[in-house]
Amino acid sequence: QVQVVESGGGLAQPGGSLRLSCTASGNIFSVYVMAWYRQVPGPQRELVASITSGGSTDYADSVKGRFTISRDNAKNTVYLQMNSLKPEDTADYFCNAEIAQYRNGNYYSDNYWGQGTQVTVSS
C-alpha cells in the first residue's frame, strides 16, 4: 500500500507565504514525478507545479516567480514554497506522485493522490 499525505496549508494574508509538504510512504520502489495541483469548487484540478526525480521543474504561468517546488528524494517528500500569495491562490491543494512498486516479481507504476490541504489567502 502507498500513502500520500500533505501538510502545511492554512490562512495567509495577501503578500504572505506558506509552505506545503507532501510525503509518500509505504511499499515504494521509486518515486518519479511529484506535483502539486489545486482545485477551487468544481471538477477541474489545475496543475500548479511539478518536479521530476532529477529535479526538472515546471510551473503554471500564474505562479511563476512566486512559487518554488523542491523535493527530497531520500524522504520521498515534495515541498511547495508559496510566496507573494494572492487571494486567487485560495484553493484546495493536492499532491500527486507517480510511484513504482515491486510486487510479485513485477514492477507497477501508478499515480497516487493525497487528501488535500486547504490554502486561504485573505486579509
C-alpha positions as CSV (number, residue, x, y, z in Angstrom):
1,Q,0.0,0.0,0.0
2,V,1.0,3.6,-0.6
3,Q,0.0,6.7,1.3
4,V,0.5,10.3,0.2
5,V,0.0,12.9,2.9
6,E,0.0,16.7,2.6
7,S,0.5,19.2,5.3
8,G,1.2,22.9,5.7
9,G,-2.0,24.6,4.4
10,G,-3.8,27.4,6.3
11,L,-4.6,31.0,6.2
12,A,-2.2,33.7,4.9
13,Q,-2.6,37.4,4.2
14,P,-2.1,38.7,0.6
15,G,1.6,39.0,0.1
16,G,2.3,36.4,2.7
17,S,3.9,33.0,2.4
18,L,3.1,29.3,3.1
19,R,5.0,26.1,2.7
20,L,3.3,22.9,1.8
21,S,4.8,19.5,2.3
22,C,3.8,16.1,0.9
23,T,5.3,12.7,1.8
24,A,4.8,9.4,0.1
25,S,5.2,6.2,2.2
26,G,4.6,2.5,2.0
27,N,5.6,-0.1,-0.5
28,I,7.6,2.2,-2.8
29,F,10.3,1.1,-5.2
30,S,10.8,4.6,-6.8
31,V,9.0,7.9,-7.0
32,Y,9.1,9.6,-10.3
33,V,7.2,12.9,-11.0
34,M,5.8,14.6,-7.9
35,A,3.4,17.5,-8.5
36,W,1.0,19.9,-6.8
37,Y,-2.5,20.6,-8.1
38,R,-5.1,23.0,-6.9
39,Q,-8.9,23.0,-7.1
40,V,-11.5,25.6,-6.4
41,P,-15.1,24.5,-6.1
42,G,-15.8,22.5,-9.3
43,P,-14.5,19.4,-11.0
44,Q,-11.2,20.7,-12.6
45,R,-7.8,20.5,-10.9
46,E,-5.2,22.9,-12.1
47,L,-1.5,21.8,-12.3
48,V,0.5,24.2,-10.2
49,A,4.0,22.8,-10.4
50,S,5.8,19.5,-11.0
51,I,9.2,18.1,-10.4
52,T,11.0,15.0,-11.7
53,S,13.2,12.8,-9.7
54,G,16.1,14.5,-11.4
55,G,15.0,17.9,-10.3
56,S,13.5,19.3,-13.5
57,T,10.6,21.6,-12.7
58,D,7.6,23.1,-14.4
59,Y,5.2,25.8,-13.3
60,A,1.8,27.2,-14.2
61,D,2.2,30.7,-15.6
62,S,0.0,32.0,-12.8
63,V,2.6,31.0,-10.2
64,K,5.9,31.5,-11.9
65,G,8.3,33.7,-9.9
66,R,6.2,33.3,-6.8
67,F,6.1,29.5,-6.1
68,T,9.0,27.1,-5.8
69,I,8.7,23.4,-5.9
70,S,11.5,21.2,-4.5
71,R,11.9,17.6,-3.3
72,D,14.0,15.4,-1.0
73,N,14.3,12.1,-2.8
74,A,15.6,10.3,0.3
75,K,12.4,11.2,2.2
76,N,10.0,10.8,-0.8
77,T,8.9,14.3,0.0
78,V,8.0,17.3,-2.1
79,Y,7.6,20.9,-1.0
80,L,5.8,23.9,-2.4
81,Q,7.1,27.3,-1.1
82,M,4.4,29.8,-1.9
83,N,5.4,33.5,-1.7
84,S,3.6,36.7,-2.6
85,L,0.3,35.0,-2.2
86,K,-2.8,36.4,-3.8
87,P,-6.4,35.9,-3.0
88,E,-6.8,33.9,-6.3
89,D,-4.4,31.3,-4.9
90,T,-7.1,30.3,-2.5
91,A,-7.9,26.6,-3.2
92,D,-7.5,23.1,-2.0
93,Y,-4.0,21.9,-2.9
94,F,-3.4,18.3,-3.7
95,C,-0.2,16.4,-4.1
96,N,0.2,13.8,-6.8
97,A,3.0,11.3,-7.0
98,E,3.9,8.8,-9.7
99,I,5.1,5.8,-7.8
100,A,6.6,2.5,-8.9
101,Q,6.1,-0.6,-6.8
102,Y,7.7,-4.1,-7.0
103,R,5.1,-6.7,-6.3
104,N,5.1,-10.5,-7.1
105,G,8.1,-10.2,-9.4
106,N,6.8,-7.3,-11.4
107,Y,7.1,-3.5,-11.4
108,Y,3.9,-1.5,-11.4
109,S,3.6,2.3,-11.8
110,D,0.6,4.4,-10.8
111,N,-0.4,7.9,-9.8
112,Y,-1.4,8.5,-6.2
113,W,-3.2,11.5,-4.7
114,G,-3.1,13.0,-1.2
115,Q,-6.2,14.0,0.6
116,G,-5.6,17.7,0.0
117,T,-4.8,20.7,2.2
118,Q,-6.7,24.0,2.2
119,V,-5.0,27.3,1.5
120,T,-6.9,30.5,2.1
121,V,-5.4,33.9,1.2
122,S,-7.4,36.7,2.7
123,S,-6.9,39.9,4.7
